[in-house]
Amino acid sequence: MVVYGLLTYDQASGRVSIPNRELMMKFNDLLMSAESLGYVHRLARESSRMLKGTLAGDTETMIEILEYAHNTESPIFSYNSEIELSAVVNLVYLAARDKYQVEREDKAGKGYVDFIFYPENKTADAIILELKVDHTPDEAIRQIKDKDYALRFKGKLGEIPNYTGRILAVGIGYDKVTKIHSCKIELL
């Protein structure tokens, strides 16, 4: 696929990537429509549903997808760790990478945010996502506000910010004992 120009290979990093937006859209169409791709097709579909649910404020859908992915993808010996929950979040938001630059542990405000989704379209919704194991989504959102993570979208001192969309604070809580996930979304 590299030889025919469908993928590019970066020798320095050893990474293969899709070279342009047109091919990205073709790959996306294939993933979303070709049921013969099995697991990859189902993952792409659920990931797309997760992003849509988040942007729509549908926390019930988010919880359903998170719990299913956590229960089916996580090894039992590391199930309760925040690192494992982060891996699950990476998986269920895979479709977001088509429209967002997704960063993990990015410097923001007065700390490091678990996930921040920078939209390619500067008028689209941005997402700041904080995970909390054995804490509530309210505590996660409080941390987003207290540590001013939204400053990442306001520009540096003296700059005119180029981001004009909404900023969504997404708090995800997980209880180790009950194995229950909870979500909350607020506009910042």
VOTI-497365 format. One record per residue (C-alpha): residue number from 0; residue in three letters; x, y, z. Coordinates in nm, 4 decimals. Each point is the difference from the previous one (the first is absolute). Example, Ala and Ser with C-alpha at 12.3 -4.5 7.8 and 13.67 -1.06 7.14 Angstrom:
REM VOTI-497365
<sefi num="0" residuo="ALA" c1="1.2300" c2="-0.4500" c3="0.7800"/>
<sefi num="1" residuo="SER" c1="0.1370" c2="0.3440" c3="-0.0660"/>
//
This chain:
REM VOTI-497365
<sefi num="0" residuo="MET" c1="0.0000" c2="0.0000" c3="0.0000"/>
<sefi num="1" residuo="VAL" c1="0.2991" c2="0.2284" c3="0.0583"/>
<sefi num="2" residuo="VAL" c1="0.1363" c2="-0.0787" c3="-0.3485"/>
<sefi num="3" residuo="TYR" c1="-0.3328" c2="0.0957" c3="-0.1608"/>
<sefi num="4" residuo="GLY" c1="-0.0309" c2="0.3217" c3="0.2036"/>
<sefi num="5" residuo="LEU" c1="-0.2956" c2="-0.1103" c3="0.2125"/>
<sefi num="6" residuo="LEU" c1="0.2135" c2="0.0316" c3="0.3140"/>
<sefi num="7" residuo="THR" c1="0.3176" c2="0.1915" c3="0.0836"/>
<sefi num="8" residuo="TYR" c1="0.2889" c2="-0.1316" c3="0.2045"/>
<sefi num="9" residuo="ASP" c1="0.2112" c2="0.2251" c3="0.2235"/>
<sefi num="10" residuo="GLN" c1="0.3371" c2="-0.1674" c3="0.0431"/>
<sefi num="11" residuo="ALA" c1="0.1007" c2="0.2129" c3="0.3002"/>
<sefi num="12" residuo="SER" c1="-0.2989" c2="-0.0991" c3="0.2118"/>
<sefi num="13" residuo="GLY" c1="-0.0776" c2="-0.3330" c3="-0.1670"/>
<sefi num="14" residuo="ARG" c1="-0.3633" c2="0.1063" c3="-0.0377"/>
<sefi num="15" residuo="VAL" c1="-0.2373" c2="-0.0630" c3="-0.2849"/>
<sefi num="16" residuo="SER" c1="-0.2705" c2="0.2604" c3="-0.0614"/>
<sefi num="17" residuo="ILE" c1="-0.2718" c2="0.0935" c3="-0.2453"/>
<sefi num="18" residuo="PRO" c1="0.1508" c2="0.2724" c3="-0.2205"/>
<sefi num="19" residuo="ASN" c1="-0.2983" c2="0.2289" c3="-0.0610"/>
<sefi num="20" residuo="ARG" c1="-0.3574" c2="0.0822" c3="0.0934"/>
<sefi num="21" residuo="GLU" c1="-0.1520" c2="-0.1509" c3="-0.3149"/>
<sefi num="22" residuo="LEU" c1="0.1535" c2="-0.3413" c3="0.0729"/>
<sefi num="23" residuo="MET" c1="-0.0915" c2="0.0346" c3="0.3692"/>
<sefi num="24" residuo="MET" c1="-0.3638" c2="0.0436" c3="-0.1005"/>
<sefi num="25" residuo="LYS" c1="0.0184" c2="-0.3052" c3="-0.2305"/>
<sefi num="26" residuo="PHE" c1="0.1501" c2="-0.2142" c3="0.2783"/>
<sefi num="27" residuo="ASN" c1="-0.2657" c2="0.1305" c3="0.2385"/>
<sefi num="28" residuo="ASP" c1="-0.2805" c2="-0.0840" c3="-0.2450"/>
<sefi num="29" residuo="LEU" c1="0.1412" c2="-0.3502" c3="-0.0378"/>
<sefi num="30" residuo="LEU" c1="0.0255" c2="-0.0547" c3="0.3759"/>
<sefi num="31" residuo="MET" c1="-0.3531" c2="0.1223" c3="0.0596"/>
<sefi num="32" residuo="SER" c1="-0.1630" c2="-0.1968" c3="-0.2823"/>
<sefi num="33" residuo="ALA" c1="0.1933" c2="-0.3261" c3="-0.0393"/>
<sefi num="34" residuo="GLU" c1="-0.1470" c2="-0.2401" c3="0.2545"/>
<sefi num="35" residuo="SER" c1="0.2414" c2="-0.2614" c3="-0.1353"/>
<sefi num="36" residuo="LEU" c1="0.2745" c2="0.1826" c3="0.1938"/>
<sefi num="37" residuo="GLY" c1="-0.1599" c2="-0.1426" c3="0.3163"/>
<sefi num="38" residuo="TYR" c1="0.1545" c2="0.1332" c3="0.3198"/>
<sefi num="39" residuo="VAL" c1="0.1519" c2="0.3075" c3="-0.1656"/>
<sefi num="40" residuo="HIS" c1="-0.3368" c2="0.0930" c3="-0.1541"/>
<sefi num="41" residuo="ARG" c1="-0.1822" c2="-0.0415" c3="0.3335"/>
<sefi num="42" residuo="LEU" c1="0.2665" c2="0.2017" c3="0.1816"/>
<sefi num="43" residuo="ALA" c1="-0.0209" c2="0.2836" c3="-0.2552"/>
<sefi num="44" residuo="ARG" c1="-0.3794" c2="0.0053" c3="0.0257"/>
<sefi num="45" residuo="GLU" c1="-0.0043" c2="0.0024" c3="0.3823"/>
<sefi num="46" residuo="SER" c1="0.2759" c2="0.2594" c3="0.0131"/>
<sefi num="47" residuo="SER" c1="-0.1980" c2="0.2257" c3="-0.2317"/>
<sefi num="48" residuo="ARG" c1="-0.3064" c2="-0.0504" c3="0.2212"/>
<sefi num="49" residuo="MET" c1="0.2092" c2="0.0929" c3="0.3070"/>
<sefi num="50" residuo="LEU" c1="0.1138" c2="0.3281" c3="-0.1538"/>
<sefi num="51" residuo="LYS" c1="-0.3519" c2="0.0868" c3="-0.1160"/>
<sefi num="52" residuo="GLY" c1="-0.1361" c2="-0.0827" c3="0.3455"/>
<sefi num="53" residuo="THR" c1="0.2591" c2="0.2209" c3="0.1661"/>
<sefi num="54" residuo="LEU" c1="-0.0665" c2="0.2957" c3="-0.2285"/>
<sefi num="55" residuo="ALA" c1="-0.3761" c2="-0.0422" c3="0.0544"/>
<sefi num="56" residuo="GLY" c1="0.0355" c2="-0.0290" c3="0.3797"/>
<sefi num="57" residuo="ASP" c1="-0.1376" c2="-0.3558" c3="-0.0045"/>
<sefi num="58" residuo="THR" c1="0.1697" c2="-0.1382" c3="0.3115"/>
<sefi num="59" residuo="GLU" c1="-0.2098" c2="-0.3203" c3="-0.0021"/>
<sefi num="60" residuo="THR" c1="0.1484" c2="-0.1014" c3="-0.3366"/>
<sefi num="61" residuo="MET" c1="0.3478" c2="0.0944" c3="0.1219"/>
<sefi num="62" residuo="ILE" c1="-0.0364" c2="-0.2165" c3="0.3119"/>
<sefi num="63" residuo="GLU" c1="-0.1337" c2="-0.2929" c3="-0.2022"/>
<sefi num="64" residuo="ILE" c1="0.2943" c2="0.0099" c3="-0.2417"/>
<sefi num="65" residuo="LEU" c1="0.2620" c2="0.0584" c3="0.2732"/>
<sefi num="66" residuo="GLU" c1="-0.1243" c2="-0.2894" c3="0.2135"/>
<sefi num="67" residuo="TYR" c1="-0.0223" c2="-0.2387" c3="-0.2938"/>
<sefi num="68" residuo="ALA" c1="0.3493" c2="0.0896" c3="-0.1250"/>
<sefi num="69" residuo="HIS" c1="0.1505" c2="-0.0132" c3="0.3502"/>
<sefi num="70" residuo="ASN" c1="-0.1593" c2="-0.3404" c3="0.0678"/>
<sefi num="71" residuo="THR" c1="0.0986" c2="-0.1537" c3="-0.3324"/>
<sefi num="72" residuo="GLU" c1="0.3412" c2="0.1564" c3="-0.0697"/>
<sefi num="73" residuo="SER" c1="0.1738" c2="0.0324" c3="0.3375"/>
<sefi num="74" residuo="PRO" c1="0.2010" c2="-0.2804" c3="0.1583"/>
<sefi num="75" residuo="ILE" c1="-0.1369" c2="-0.0901" c3="0.3426"/>
<sefi num="76" residuo="PHE" c1="0.3352" c2="0.0490" c3="0.1796"/>
<sefi num="77" residuo="SER" c1="0.0179" c2="0.3693" c3="-0.1004"/>
<sefi num="78" residuo="TYR" c1="-0.3731" c2="0.0695" c3="-0.0343"/>
<sefi num="79" residuo="ASN" c1="-0.0241" c2="0.2506" c3="0.2873"/>
<sefi num="80" residuo="SER" c1="0.2960" c2="0.2224" c3="-0.0873"/>
<sefi num="81" residuo="GLU" c1="-0.0336" c2="0.3507" c3="-0.1409"/>
<sefi num="82" residuo="ILE" c1="0.2535" c2="-0.0978" c3="-0.2671"/>
<sefi num="83" residuo="GLU" c1="-0.2348" c2="-0.2730" c3="-0.1211"/>
<sefi num="84" residuo="LEU" c1="-0.2949" c2="0.2386" c3="0.0058"/>
<sefi num="85" residuo="SER" c1="0.2090" c2="0.2424" c3="-0.2095"/>
<sefi num="86" residuo="ALA" c1="0.0659" c2="-0.2769" c3="-0.2517"/>
<sefi num="87" residuo="VAL" c1="-0.3742" c2="-0.0666" c3="-0.0212"/>
<sefi num="88" residuo="VAL" c1="-0.0668" c2="0.3716" c3="-0.0554"/>
<sefi num="89" residuo="ASN" c1="0.2595" c2="0.0035" c3="-0.2797"/>
<sefi num="90" residuo="LEU" c1="-0.1784" c2="-0.2934" c3="-0.1600"/>
<sefi num="91" residuo="VAL" c1="-0.3568" c2="0.1299" c3="0.0245"/>
<sefi num="92" residuo="TYR" c1="0.0987" c2="0.3426" c3="-0.1353"/>
<sefi num="93" residuo="LEU" c1="0.1963" c2="-0.1378" c3="-0.2955"/>
<sefi num="94" residuo="ALA" c1="-0.2405" c2="0.1683" c3="-0.2466"/>
<sefi num="95" residuo="ALA" c1="0.0761" c2="0.3388" c3="0.1564"/>
<sefi num="96" residuo="ARG" c1="0.3427" c2="-0.0082" c3="-0.1635"/>
<sefi num="97" residuo="ASP" c1="-0.1664" c2="0.0712" c3="-0.3360"/>
<sefi num="98" residuo="LYS" c1="-0.1120" c2="0.3455" c3="0.1176"/>
<sefi num="99" residuo="TYR" c1="0.2197" c2="0.0689" c3="0.3014"/>
<sefi num="100" residuo="GLN" c1="0.3597" c2="-0.0013" c3="0.1072"/>
<sefi num="101" residuo="VAL" c1="-0.0319" c2="-0.2085" c3="0.3164"/>
<sefi num="102" residuo="GLU" c1="0.2697" c2="0.0556" c3="0.2604"/>
<sefi num="103" residuo="ARG" c1="0.0555" c2="-0.1962" c3="0.3214"/>
<sefi num="104" residuo="GLU" c1="0.1488" c2="0.1628" c3="0.3123"/>
<sefi num="105" residuo="ASP" c1="0.0323" c2="0.3368" c3="-0.1713"/>
<sefi num="106" residuo="LYS" c1="0.1151" c2="0.3097" c3="0.1902"/>
<sefi num="107" residuo="ALA" c1="-0.3019" c2="0.2210" c3="0.0559"/>
<sefi num="108" residuo="GLY" c1="-0.0634" c2="0.2825" c3="0.2452"/>
<sefi num="109" residuo="LYS" c1="0.1413" c2="-0.1008" c3="0.3384"/>
<sefi num="110" residuo="GLY" c1="0.0697" c2="-0.3646" c3="-0.0722"/>
<sefi num="111" residuo="TYR" c1="-0.0306" c2="-0.2878" c3="-0.2427"/>
<sefi num="112" residuo="VAL" c1="-0.3363" c2="-0.1015" c3="-0.1425"/>
<sefi num="113" residuo="ASP" c1="-0.0688" c2="-0.3709" c3="-0.0575"/>
<sefi num="114" residuo="PHE" c1="-0.1313" c2="0.0539" c3="-0.3551"/>
<sefi num="115" residuo="ILE" c1="-0.0514" c2="0.3085" c3="-0.2091"/>
<sefi num="116" residuo="PHE" c1="-0.1623" c2="-0.0065" c3="-0.3431"/>
<sefi num="117" residuo="TYR" c1="0.1123" c2="0.2891" c3="-0.2227"/>
<sefi num="118" residuo="PRO" c1="-0.2487" c2="0.0342" c3="-0.2870"/>
<sefi num="119" residuo="GLU" c1="0.1356" c2="0.0439" c3="-0.3519"/>
<sefi num="120" residuo="ASN" c1="-0.2918" c2="0.2366" c3="-0.0641"/>
<sefi num="121" residuo="LYS" c1="0.0485" c2="0.2967" c3="0.2359"/>
<sefi num="122" residuo="THR" c1="-0.3789" c2="0.0444" c3="0.0357"/>
<sefi num="123" residuo="ALA" c1="-0.0689" c2="-0.3640" c3="0.0980"/>
<sefi num="124" residuo="ASP" c1="-0.0394" c2="-0.1159" c3="0.3596"/>
<sefi num="125" residuo="ALA" c1="0.3244" c2="-0.0589" c3="0.1890"/>
<sefi num="126" residuo="ILE" c1="0.0100" c2="-0.2701" c3="0.2681"/>
<sefi num="127" residuo="ILE" c1="0.1903" c2="-0.0018" c3="0.3271"/>
<sefi num="128" residuo="LEU" c1="-0.0317" c2="-0.3435" c3="0.1596"/>
<sefi num="129" residuo="GLU" c1="0.1048" c2="-0.0908" c3="0.3536"/>
<sefi num="130" residuo="LEU" c1="-0.0102" c2="-0.3516" c3="0.1474"/>
<sefi num="131" residuo="LYS" c1="-0.0519" c2="-0.0784" c3="0.3675"/>
<sefi num="132" residuo="VAL" c1="0.0259" c2="-0.3465" c3="0.1519"/>
<sefi num="133" residuo="ASP" c1="-0.1994" c2="-0.0269" c3="0.3231"/>
<sefi num="134" residuo="HIS" c1="-0.1211" c2="0.3571" c3="-0.0423"/>
<sefi num="135" residuo="THR" c1="-0.3002" c2="0.1600" c3="-0.1655"/>
<sefi num="136" residuo="PRO" c1="-0.0218" c2="0.1724" c3="-0.3376"/>
<sefi num="137" residuo="ASP" c1="-0.0900" c2="0.3160" c3="0.1934"/>
<sefi num="138" residuo="GLU" c1="0.3456" c2="-0.0111" c3="0.1618"/>
<sefi num="139" residuo="ALA" c1="0.1586" c2="-0.0457" c3="-0.3429"/>
<sefi num="140" residuo="ILE" c1="-0.1834" c2="0.3055" c3="-0.1358"/>
<sefi num="141" residuo="ARG" c1="0.0904" c2="0.1984" c3="0.3106"/>
<sefi num="142" residuo="GLN" c1="0.3668" c2="-0.0817" c3="-0.0677"/>
<sefi num="143" residuo="ILE" c1="-0.0373" c2="0.1149" c3="-0.3632"/>
<sefi num="144" residuo="LYS" c1="-0.1362" c2="0.3326" c3="0.1263"/>
<sefi num="145" residuo="ASP" c1="0.2317" c2="0.0426" c3="0.3004"/>
<sefi num="146" residuo="LYS" c1="0.3116" c2="-0.0647" c3="-0.2071"/>
<sefi num="147" residuo="ASP" c1="-0.1196" c2="0.2216" c3="-0.2874"/>
<sefi num="148" residuo="TYR" c1="0.0562" c2="-0.2663" c3="-0.2673"/>
<sefi num="149" residuo="ALA" c1="-0.2123" c2="0.2046" c3="-0.2433"/>
<sefi num="150" residuo="LEU" c1="0.2815" c2="0.2552" c3="-0.0222"/>
<sefi num="151" residuo="ARG" c1="0.1446" c2="-0.2216" c3="-0.2770"/>
<sefi num="152" residuo="PHE" c1="-0.2712" c2="0.1422" c3="-0.2279"/>
<sefi num="153" residuo="LYS" c1="0.0333" c2="0.3651" c3="0.0972"/>
<sefi num="154" residuo="GLY" c1="0.3419" c2="0.0748" c3="-0.1474"/>
<sefi num="155" residuo="LYS" c1="0.3091" c2="0.1432" c3="0.1651"/>
<sefi num="156" residuo="LEU" c1="0.0275" c2="0.3445" c3="0.1497"/>
<sefi num="157" residuo="GLY" c1="-0.0136" c2="0.2567" c3="-0.2771"/>
<sefi num="158" residuo="GLU" c1="-0.1318" c2="-0.2465" c3="-0.2596"/>
<sefi num="159" residuo="ILE" c1="-0.3444" c2="0.0104" c3="-0.1490"/>
<sefi num="160" residuo="PRO" c1="-0.1496" c2="-0.3438" c3="0.0607"/>
<sefi num="161" residuo="ASN" c1="-0.0894" c2="-0.1780" c3="-0.3224"/>
<sefi num="162" residuo="TYR" c1="-0.2366" c2="-0.2487" c3="0.1619"/>
<sefi num="163" residuo="THR" c1="-0.3657" c2="0.1054" c3="-0.0020"/>
<sefi num="164" residuo="GLY" c1="-0.1915" c2="-0.3241" c3="0.0706"/>
<sefi num="165" residuo="ARG" c1="-0.1469" c2="-0.1342" c3="0.3208"/>
<sefi num="166" residuo="ILE" c1="0.2161" c2="-0.1750" c3="0.2587"/>
<sefi num="167" residuo="LEU" c1="-0.1477" c2="-0.3140" c3="0.1539"/>
<sefi num="168" residuo="ALA" c1="0.1235" c2="-0.1178" c3="0.3398"/>
<sefi num="169" residuo="VAL" c1="-0.0438" c2="-0.3777" c3="0.0165"/>
<sefi num="170" residuo="GLY" c1="0.0363" c2="-0.1730" c3="0.3340"/>
<sefi num="171" residuo="ILE" c1="0.0195" c2="-0.3793" c3="0.0122"/>
<sefi num="172" residuo="GLY" c1="-0.0128" c2="-0.1787" c3="0.3326"/>
<sefi num="173" residuo="TYR" c1="0.0553" c2="-0.3670" c3="0.0687"/>
<sefi num="174" residuo="ASP" c1="-0.0684" c2="-0.1859" c3="0.3244"/>
<sefi num="175" residuo="LYS" c1="0.2429" c2="-0.2898" c3="0.0621"/>
<sefi num="176" residuo="VAL" c1="-0.2351" c2="-0.1848" c3="0.2347"/>
<sefi num="177" residuo="THR" c1="-0.3245" c2="0.0172" c3="-0.1978"/>
<sefi num="178" residuo="LYS" c1="0.1750" c2="0.0118" c3="-0.3424"/>
<sefi num="179" residuo="ILE" c1="-0.2448" c2="0.2741" c3="-0.0996"/>
<sefi num="180" residuo="HIS" c1="0.0962" c2="0.2859" c3="-0.2322"/>
<sefi num="181" residuo="SER" c1="-0.1594" c2="0.3431" c3="0.0172"/>
<sefi num="182" residuo="CYS" c1="0.0240" c2="0.3022" c3="-0.2300"/>
<sefi num="183" residuo="LYS" c1="-0.0860" c2="0.3657" c3="0.0058"/>
<sefi num="184" residuo="ILE" c1="0.0379" c2="0.2725" c3="-0.2606"/>
<sefi num="185" residuo="GLU" c1="-0.0026" c2="0.3760" c3="0.0589"/>
<sefi num="186" residuo="LEU" c1="0.0600" c2="0.2996" c3="-0.2220"/>
<sefi num="187" residuo="LEU" c1="0.2903" c2="0.2162" c3="0.1139"/>
//
